[in-house]
Amino acid sequence: MGMSQRDLVDLRDALRAFAAARDWDSYHTPKNLVMALSAEVGELTDLFQWLTPEEAKDAMKDPDLAWNVRDELADVMHYLTRLADKLGVDLVEASFAKIDRNERRFPTGSLTPVPVEKGEL
């Protein structure tokens, strides 16, 4: 499946506008957003909890389950994006920095992680 041509800036801006139009911005504190994010991840987990590995792999073939998976993934993405916005974190840059750090931590051909300093993000 391809990725949308829209990006995180578009999503961030749409979520900002959505919250502002409903006067929800004061409720979107980092603490509240983390709690909501955790709840949404729990709802996503619930969809897969009792599936076998094979059923989980084929989840998107079941129309009802696929709809629910997409819906919960969207909720997770929304709260994660709002949280990053409120904290001033560039999710794309943070994610690529994490990949770079993991490249050093987990070199190919080795099963043993290499220690990396926390400040190296």
FIBA-654127 format. One record per residue: x, y, z of N, C-alpha, C in turn. Coordinates in steps of 0.1 Angstrom, whole numbers, plus 5000, padded with zeros to 4 digits. Layout:
XYZXYZXYZ
...
! end
This chain:
500849885000500050005000500950125000
500650224992501350344991501150445002
501950535003501850645014501150765008
500450835016499750955011500851065007
500451144998501251254994501251365005
500151365014500151465024501151425035
501551515043502651485052502251525067
503151505076502851535090502551675093
503051765085502751905087501251935084
500851865073499351875069498551825080
498951705085498151645096498151725109
499351775112499451855124498551985123
498652045112497752165110496352135110
495852025104494451985105494051955119
494951885127494551855141494551975149
495452075147495452205154494052275151
493652275138492452345135491252275141
491252145140490152065146489952095161
491052095168491052125183490652265186
491152355178490852505180489452535178
488852475167487452495164486552445175
486952355183486152295194486552345207
487552435207488052495220488652385229
489352285223489852175230491352195234
491952295228493452315230493852315244
493052375253493452375267493452235273
492652145268492652005273493751925267
494351965256495451895250496751925256
496951885269498151905276499051775273
500351785274501151665272500651545281
500351575294499851465302498551395297
497551485293496351425288496551355274
497351415266497651345253498351215255
499251205264499951075266498950975271
498051015280497050925285496050875274
495650975266494750935255495450845245
496750875242497550795233497650645238
497850635251497950505257496650425256
495550505258494250435257493950385243
494350465233494150425219495050315215
496250305220497150195218496450065224
495850085236495149975242494049925233
493250015227492149975218492649905206
493849945201494449875190494949735194
495549735206495949605211494749505213
493649555217492449475219492049405207
492249475195491849415182492649285179
493849285184494849175180495049075192
494549105203494849035216494748885214
493648835209493448695209493548625195
494148705186494348645172495648565172
495648465164496848385162497748475154
499048435153499948515145499548515130
498948415125498448405111497248495110
496348495119495148575118495548725119
496548755127496948895128497648945115
498348855109499048885096497948915085
496848845086495748865076494648955081
494949035091493849125097493249215087
493949265077493449355068492549295057
492449165057491649085047490249075052
490049095065488649095071488149245071
487149275063486649415062486349485075
485649415084485249475097486449505105
487349405106488549415114489449525108
489549525095490449625088489949765090
488649785090488049915093488449955107
488349865117488649905131490149925133
490949845126492449865127492850005121
492250045110492550175104492150285113
490950265119490350365128491250385140
491650275146492550285158493950335155
494450295144495750355140495650505138
494550545132494350695130494350765143
493650705153493550765166494950775173
495750665171497050665177497950775170
497850785157498550885149498151025153
496851045155496351175159496951225172
496851135182497351175196498851185196
499551095189501051105188501451235181
500751275171501051395163500751525172
499651525179499351635188500351645199
500751525205501651535216503051585211
503451545200504751595194504651745192
503551785186503251925184503352005197
502651965207502652035220504052045226
504851935224506151935230507251995221
506852025209507852085199508851985194
508351865192509251755187508851735172
509851735164509751695150509751545149
508651485147508551335147509351275136
509451335124510251275114511751275117
512151395121513551405125513951315137
513051315147513351225159513351075154
512451035145512450905140513750865132
514150955124515350925116516550925125
516651015135517751015145517750875153
516550825156516450695163516950585154
516550585141517050485132518650495132
519150615131520650625130521250575143
520650605154521250555167521150395168
519950345163519850195163520750135153
521150205142522150145133523450125140
523850215149525050205157524850105168
523750095174523450005185523349865181
522849835169522549705164523249685151
524549675151525249655138524849525131
524849525118524449405111525449295114
525049175114525849065117526149035132
525549115140525849105155524449095162
524349005171523148995179523249075192
524449125195524649195208524649345205
523749415213523749565211524949635216
525349745210526449825214525949945222
526449965234525950085242526150215234
525050295235525050425229524550525240
525250635240524850735250523450795247
522650825258521350875256521351015249
522351095251522451225245522751215230
522951095224523251085210522051075201
520851125206519651125198519751225188
! end
